Amino acid sequence: MKRTSTSAQKRAHQSNAPWFPALARAVGKDRASREPGILDAHAGDSWFASHRPQAVVFAESTSDVARTLRFASLRKVPVTARGAGCGYVGGCVPSRGGIVVSTARMNRILEIDPADGVAVVEPAVITAQLQAAVRERGLFYPPDPASLDECFIGGNIATNAGGPRCLKYGVTRQYVLGLEVVLADGSPIRVGGRTLKNKTGYDLVGLFVGSEGTLGIVTQATLRLLPHPPARAVLSAVFPDARAAGAAAMAVFARGVLPSALEIADRFTLDAARRRFGAGAVPPGDAHMLLQFDGLPEAVAAECRCSRAALESSGATSIESADDEERCEQLWTLRREFSPSLKATGLKKLNEDIVVPRGRIADLFAFAESLQQRYGLAVACFGHAGDGNIHTNVMYDPGDERSAAKTGRVLDDLFDRVLAWGGAITGEHGIGLAKKRWWPRALSPRVRRLHAELKAALDPSGILNPGKFV
Ligand SMILES: Cc1cc2nc3c(=O)[nH]c(=O)nc-3n(C[C@H](O)[C@H](O)[C@H](O)COP(=O)(O)OP(=O)(O)OC[C@H]3O[C@@H](n4cnc5c(N)ncnc54)[C@H](O)[C@@H]3O)c2cc1C
């Protein structure tokens, strides 16, 4: 009886992907799998959507990716590229099944060239490992998503990832000079190169960066490196409320200082941190600001002094400063604990990465409070205030159906307001599946059609990451 059901399951499993033996022959048996555990491990990311692929290919080279895509385009099988699976929007979820191309085995740093100021990498190099490797050569790769200990450069490129340092240094796009990409039909192409300037034709590098795996699979990247700043300093300040903190940020900029990071957190977030680490974890006050400066020591000291004066005159009730590595890291620890502290409340958090024009930061904090009053759900805000990219976390009780049901309406109101201010529904994470519902509101019909036209030109059979926003 047991044997019958096992063989029935086996037959069902095989009929689910009759093309699999041919795929395994095309890419090599050691690189293709239909093991149930492996399919499950490639079904989801850090968002909650999940869908099993029919097969996983562990590509080891550009030609493995090319062979897979050639195979898939002939048979019209969906293909979804996967990096580390840290995404927050279900981007690498193979929502139409088919093949997941895991890049995990393509993890070599091929070159670090201090003279040209570039690194050439395969897509599965972990962001923090690249940063550490170039640091040893006195170089700096600035993009710093909070997931940098796990996420891959390929995933960062596909989502145009950002982080706190983007205020001064910009997002991933600013560091991608050249790409090798395999197109949907299996042809590898190279766009861009290893020079800072390159105005040959359209900006195809920019087209692929942030395209969330819908236009091609990145198999190699040439990245721009900077000289590593020799010094840094951090200021950690508390304000009576978020409006005062927003005004203080403007006062810092008005003095001609551009910090490398400027982060603000609101009352709900601070209270969550105080509950977790004790009341003394954050001095009294309803808003927290963290600023970082980097560069030559004299410049850092001057920027720090100047900013401190701006914070004091804007009503900061407490300011701590650090200019040695250990103490700087200690001050960052509090900021890094905000997200885990919100999770520790026991509520579920929907982390939205909206971005508003910088002058709207104080308005955004006030609007989040008004949402709390209107819907009775906490909305915790913290993040990259210097560039307007605030993580707006809608907190709800997953055990309470009414509370969970309200989250959609909170997000509708939030996104409508952000768009009305000239902001965007995503600054870092992308659209993926999570924000698909709001895609039609975010861009005009003609611009969405242009996306569809570009997609059709590069992927006429629609096999690359189907079911997402295009
Ligand atoms: C704790 C945590 C903190 C985070 N903090 C930040 C943050 O500060 N800033 C930020 O920007 N993001 C952040 N994220 C989101 C996430 O880490 C980034 O989106 C990251 O860039 C995803 O990389 P990944 O390798 O995990 O990609 P995946 O999740 O595997 O894939 C993401 C998308 O990229 C596509 N893709 C992956 N590799 C390739 C490739 N080689 N070619 C083409 N397409 C590809 C996938 O199809 C998918 O659409 C965070 C996530 C977590 C879990």
The ligand as an SDF file (V2000), in Angstrom:
LIG
                    3D

 53 58  0  0  0  0  0  0  0  0999 V2000
   16.6670   41.8260    7.5480 C   0  0  0  0  0  0  0  0  0  0  0  0
   16.5990   42.4480    6.1880 C   0  0  0  0  0  0  0  0  0  0  0  0
   17.0400   43.7430    6.0230 C   0  0  0  0  0  0  0  0  0  0  0  0
   16.9880   44.3460    4.7530 C   0  0  0  0  0  0  0  0  0  0  0  0
   17.4630   45.6160    4.6090 N   0  0  0  0  0  0  0  0  0  0  0  0
   17.4900   46.1830    3.3930 C   0  0  0  0  0  0  0  0  0  0  0  0
   18.0270   47.4930    3.2130 C   0  0  0  0  0  0  0  0  0  0  0  0
   18.4940   48.1310    4.1490 O   0  0  0  0  0  0  0  0  0  0  0  0
   18.0430   47.9970    1.9620 N   0  0  0  0  0  0  0  0  0  0  0  0
   17.5560   47.3050    0.8770 C   0  0  0  0  0  0  0  0  0  0  0  0
   17.6320   47.8170   -0.2410 O   0  0  0  0  0  0  0  0  0  0  0  0
   17.0100   46.0780    1.0270 N   0  0  0  0  0  0  0  0  0  0  0  0
   16.9740   45.5090    2.2430 C   0  0  0  0  0  0  0  0  0  0  0  0
   16.4350   44.2480    2.4030 N   0  0  0  0  0  0  0  0  0  0  0  0
   15.8690   43.5590    1.2410 C   0  0  0  0  0  0  0  0  0  0  0  0
   16.8850   42.6180    0.5240 C   0  0  0  0  0  0  0  0  0  0  0  0
   17.9160   42.2510    1.3510 O   0  0  0  0  0  0  0  0  0  0  0  0
   17.4420   43.2660   -0.6980 C   0  0  0  0  0  0  0  0  0  0  0  0
   16.3640   43.4490   -1.5900 O   0  0  0  0  0  0  0  0  0  0  0  0
   18.5450   42.4550   -1.3980 C   0  0  0  0  0  0  0  0  0  0  0  0
   19.0580   43.2240   -2.4580 O   0  0  0  0  0  0  0  0  0  0  0  0
   18.0730   41.1160   -1.9040 C   0  0  0  0  0  0  0  0  0  0  0  0
   19.2060   40.3690   -2.3190 O   0  0  0  0  0  0  0  0  0  0  0  0
   19.0980   38.7950   -2.4530 P   0  0  0  0  0  0  0  0  0  0  0  0
   20.3980   38.3030   -2.9550 O   0  0  0  0  0  0  0  0  0  0  0  0
   18.5910   38.2040   -1.2070 O   0  0  0  0  0  0  0  0  0  0  0  0
   18.0100   38.6950   -3.6250 O   0  0  0  0  0  0  0  0  0  0  0  0
   16.7060   37.7290   -3.7480 P   0  0  0  0  0  0  0  0  0  0  0  0
   15.7600   37.9760   -2.6180 O   0  0  0  0  0  0  0  0  0  0  0  0
   17.1730   36.3450   -3.9510 O   0  0  0  0  0  0  0  0  0  0  0  0
   16.1010   38.2930   -5.0860 O   0  0  0  0  0  0  0  0  0  0  0  0
   15.5970   39.6080   -5.1410 C   0  0  0  0  0  0  0  0  0  0  0  0
   15.1790   39.9150   -6.5920 C   0  0  0  0  0  0  0  0  0  0  0  0
   16.3320   39.9410   -7.4160 O   0  0  0  0  0  0  0  0  0  0  0  0
   16.2280   38.9980   -8.4800 C   0  0  0  0  0  0  0  0  0  0  0  0
   17.5680   38.4650   -8.6790 N   0  0  0  0  0  0  0  0  0  0  0  0
   18.3900   37.9000   -7.7570 C   0  0  0  0  0  0  0  0  0  0  0  0
   19.5700   37.5970   -8.3060 N   0  0  0  0  0  0  0  0  0  0  0  0
   19.5180   37.9690   -9.5990 C   0  0  0  0  0  0  0  0  0  0  0  0
   20.4180   37.9050  -10.6960 C   0  0  0  0  0  0  0  0  0  0  0  0
   21.6400   37.3900  -10.5820 N   0  0  0  0  0  0  0  0  0  0  0  0
   20.0020   38.3930  -11.8990 N   0  0  0  0  0  0  0  0  0  0  0  0
   18.7660   38.9300  -12.0530 C   0  0  0  0  0  0  0  0  0  0  0  0
   17.8680   38.9890  -11.0600 N   0  0  0  0  0  0  0  0  0  0  0  0
   18.2320   38.5220   -9.8490 C   0  0  0  0  0  0  0  0  0  0  0  0
   15.1960   37.9920   -8.0130 C   0  0  0  0  0  0  0  0  0  0  0  0
   14.5320   37.3710   -9.1090 O   0  0  0  0  0  0  0  0  0  0  0  0
   14.2570   38.8850   -7.2070 C   0  0  0  0  0  0  0  0  0  0  0  0
   13.3540   39.5370   -8.0690 O   0  0  0  0  0  0  0  0  0  0  0  0
   16.4560   43.6320    3.6550 C   0  0  0  0  0  0  0  0  0  0  0  0
   16.0130   42.3200    3.8360 C   0  0  0  0  0  0  0  0  0  0  0  0
   16.0820   41.7310    5.0800 C   0  0  0  0  0  0  0  0  0  0  0  0
   15.6090   40.3340    5.2390 C   0  0  0  0  0  0  0  0  0  0  0  0
  1  2  1  0
  2  3  1  0
  2 52  2  0
  3  4  2  0
  4  5  1  0
  4 50  1  0
  5  6  2  0
  6  7  1  0
  6 13  1  0
  7  8  2  0
  7  9  1  0
  9 10  1  0
 10 11  2  0
 10 12  1  0
 12 13  2  0
 13 14  1  0
 14 15  1  0
 14 50  1  0
 15 16  1  0
 16 17  1  0
 16 18  1  0
 18 19  1  0
 18 20  1  0
 20 21  1  0
 20 22  1  0
 22 23  1  0
 23 24  1  0
 24 25  2  0
 24 26  1  0
 24 27  1  0
 27 28  1  0
 28 29  2  0
 28 30  1  0
 28 31  1  0
 31 32  1  0
 32 33  1  0
 33 34  1  0
 33 48  1  0
 34 35  1  0
 35 36  1  0
 35 46  1  0
 36 37  1  0
 36 45  1  0
 37 38  2  0
 38 39  1  0
 39 40  1  0
 39 45  2  0
 40 41  1  0
 40 42  2  0
 42 43  1  0
 43 44  2  0
 44 45  1  0
 46 47  1  0
 46 48  1  0
 48 49  1  0
 50 51  2  0
 51 52  1  0
 52 53  1  0
M  END
$$$$
